[in-house]
Amino acid sequence: MTALLLGTALAVASLCYVLYPLYRDGVSTAGGAPVCEKCGPRPEGDAKFCSNCGAALFS
């Protein structure tokens, strides 16, 4: 039972570590890349709209 609890705790901790950058406030935009409010930073440097959801981007 202890191994199950320890494994679950480690899995939850690693999931939090991986997902933290997606939920933190103030996502930085390295190099002035455009940012979608829903999808985050976009790889297209000159895009006006998000290639994933179609929302307008801001810099």
C-alpha positions as CSV (number, residue, x, y, z in Angstrom):
1,M,0.0,0.0,0.0
2,T,2.9,2.4,0.8
3,A,4.4,1.8,-2.7
4,L,1.1,2.7,-4.3
5,L,0.8,6.0,-2.3
6,L,4.4,6.9,-3.0
7,G,4.0,6.2,-6.7
8,T,0.9,8.2,-6.9
9,A,2.6,11.1,-5.1
10,L,5.5,11.0,-7.5
11,A,3.2,10.9,-10.5
12,V,1.2,13.9,-9.3
13,A,4.4,15.8,-8.5
14,S,5.9,15.2,-11.9
15,L,2.6,16.2,-13.6
16,C,2.6,19.5,-11.7
17,Y,6.2,20.1,-12.7
18,V,5.4,19.6,-16.4
19,L,2.1,21.6,-16.4
20,Y,3.2,24.5,-14.2
21,P,4.5,26.7,-17.2
22,L,1.1,26.4,-18.8
23,Y,-0.8,27.8,-15.9
24,R,1.6,30.5,-14.5
25,D,0.7,34.2,-14.9
26,G,2.6,36.4,-17.3
27,V,3.8,34.0,-20.0
28,S,7.0,35.6,-21.3
29,T,7.4,36.1,-25.1
30,A,11.0,35.5,-26.0
31,G,11.9,37.6,-29.0
32,G,8.5,39.3,-29.2
33,A,6.7,36.2,-30.5
34,P,3.0,36.7,-30.9
35,V,0.8,35.2,-28.1
36,C,-2.7,33.7,-28.2
37,E,-4.8,34.1,-25.1
38,K,-6.0,30.6,-25.4
39,C,-3.0,28.7,-26.9
40,G,0.0,30.6,-25.6
41,P,3.0,31.7,-27.6
42,R,2.9,30.9,-31.4
43,P,5.8,29.8,-33.5
44,E,4.8,32.0,-36.4
45,G,6.6,35.3,-36.0
46,D,4.5,37.4,-38.3
47,A,1.1,35.9,-37.7
48,K,-1.9,38.1,-37.0
49,F,-4.2,35.2,-36.0
50,C,-3.6,31.9,-34.1
51,S,-2.9,28.9,-36.4
52,N,-4.6,26.6,-33.8
53,C,-7.8,28.4,-32.8
54,G,-8.0,31.4,-35.1
55,A,-8.1,34.1,-32.4
56,A,-6.4,37.4,-32.9
57,L,-2.8,37.5,-31.5
58,F,-1.1,40.2,-29.5
59,S,2.7,40.8,-29.1
